[in-house]
Amino acid sequence: MKALLPHCISRSQAFVQGRDALPVGSKLRDAGLSDGACPLCGVGFEDALHVLRDCPDSSAALRQAGFDDSLLSPAQVTVVGWLGLAASSLSLSSFALLLSILWGLWRRRNTWVHERSLYPLHLVVEDAVLLCHDYALASAPTHVSPSAAAAPPHWRPPPAGSVKVNVDGAFLPSARLGAVGVIARDCSGAVLGGFAKPIPTQGPASTVEVAALFAGLEFAVANDWPSVLIETDAAVLVNKLHRPTADLSLLGDLLAPSRAILAANGARLRVGFAPRLANIAAHTLASSACNNNDVITFSSVCPEFISRIVLDDLSSSF
C-alpha cells in the first residue's frame, strides 16, 4: 500500500493541474455568467478551494468523514498546496476517501445549481466510503483454481428442503426512483413466487439494495418456509450483516430492521452473496419495475420476461 503512495501523489498533482478548468463562481464571474457567489453558502468569491474545503458544507462533510482540523486549516491557500499536503500526510486509503468525497461534493453542488435538488450531505460521505470499500474488495487478490476461473458463476439451487430467495435493487437517480425485485425458488428450481415494486428514494443505490434485502426477508417470513437462503449481489451488505462488531455507519443503521428479522428467526433464515450473473432474475425484475414504475406479483408462474432467465438458470444448475 505504501509503495503506491508516490504514484497517488503524482496523480493528485496531475489532477490539480487542470484546476482552472473548473467552472467555479470566480471563473463564471470573469466570463460574465455569474456574480461569483457560492450557490450554497452565499460567500461572494467562490474559487476551487472554497468549493472543495472552505464552504461550510464541504468542511462539514470532511469532518463527518473523520478528517481533522489540520487538513481543514486555511494555511494552504491553493488547491495544489492543499492536496499536496493531504497526499503526503494521509494514508493511501484516507487520501482515496478524501478524493471520493471531493468528487461527491462537486457533483452535489452541480445538481443544486442545475436541478435545484440538494443531495443529503451525509449521503455524500456514505457514498464515498462505500465506493472505497467496494474498490478495496474488488482489488483484493483472489486465488481460484483454473477450473473455477473458467466456469462462469450461475444460479445454484438450494439444498433439499430449503428455499432460495434472490433479491436485487435498481435505482434511477434522475427520477429519484428505485425498485426491488424478489424471486423464490426451491431445490428443484421451481418458482414459488415473487414480486417487484418501485419505491421513492433519494438514493444512493445502496439504500435500494437494503430495501430489497429487507423485502426478501419479509417475503420469506410471510411464507413461513422452514429454511431460507436470501441471496443479494451487494457484497457490502452481506459483509456488514456478518460483522461481529457494532456498525455505526448510516448503512449499518439502515440494516437494523433486517438484523432484527434475522435475530428473531434464528437459523431458518440466512443471507449470502451471489455474483450478478447468479442474480439475473431478481435484477431483471427490479429493473423492469424501476423503468416502468410498475408493481409485479406472481406465484408459481413467473412473468414472461424472466421465464427465459429462469429456464437458463435451471439448465445451468443440474
HELIX and SHEET records of a PDB file:
HELIX    1   1 LYS A    2  LEU A    4  5                                   3    
HELIX    2   2 LEU A    5  VAL A   16  1                                  12    
HELIX    3   3 ARG A   19  ALA A   21  5                                   3    
HELIX    4   4 GLY A   25  ASP A   30  1                                   6    
HELIX    5   5 ALA A   48  LEU A   49  1                                   2    
HELIX    6   6 HIS A   50  ASP A   54  3                                   5    
HELIX    7   7 PRO A   56  GLN A   64  1                                   9    
HELIX    8   8 ASP A   69  LEU A   72  1                                   4    
HELIX    9   9 VAL A   79  SER A   89  1                                  11    
HELIX   10  10 LEU A   92  GLU A  115  1                                  24    
HELIX   11  11 LEU A  121  SER A  139  1                                  19    
HELIX   12  12 PRO A  146  ALA A  150  1                                   5    
HELIX   13  13 PRO A  173  ALA A  175  5                                   3    
HELIX   14  14 ALA A  205  ASN A  223  1                                  19    
HELIX   15  15 ALA A  235  HIS A  242  1                                   8    
HELIX   16  16 LEU A  250  LEU A  254  1                                   5    
HELIX   17  17 ALA A  256  ASN A  265  1                                  10    
HELIX   18  18 GLY A  266  ARG A  268  5                                   3    
HELIX   19  19 ARG A  276  ALA A  278  5                                   3    
HELIX   20  20 ILE A  280  ASN A  292  1                                  13    
HELIX   21  21 GLU A  304  SER A  317  1                                  14    
SHEET    1   A 6 LEU A 269  PHE A 273  0                                        
SHEET    2   A 6 VAL A 228  THR A 232  1                                        
SHEET    3   A 6 VAL A 163  LEU A 172  1                                        
SHEET    4   A 6 LEU A 177  ASP A 186 -1                                        
SHEET    5   A 6 VAL A 191  PRO A 200 -1                                        
SHEET    6   A 6 ILE A 296  PHE A 298 -1                                        
END                                                                             
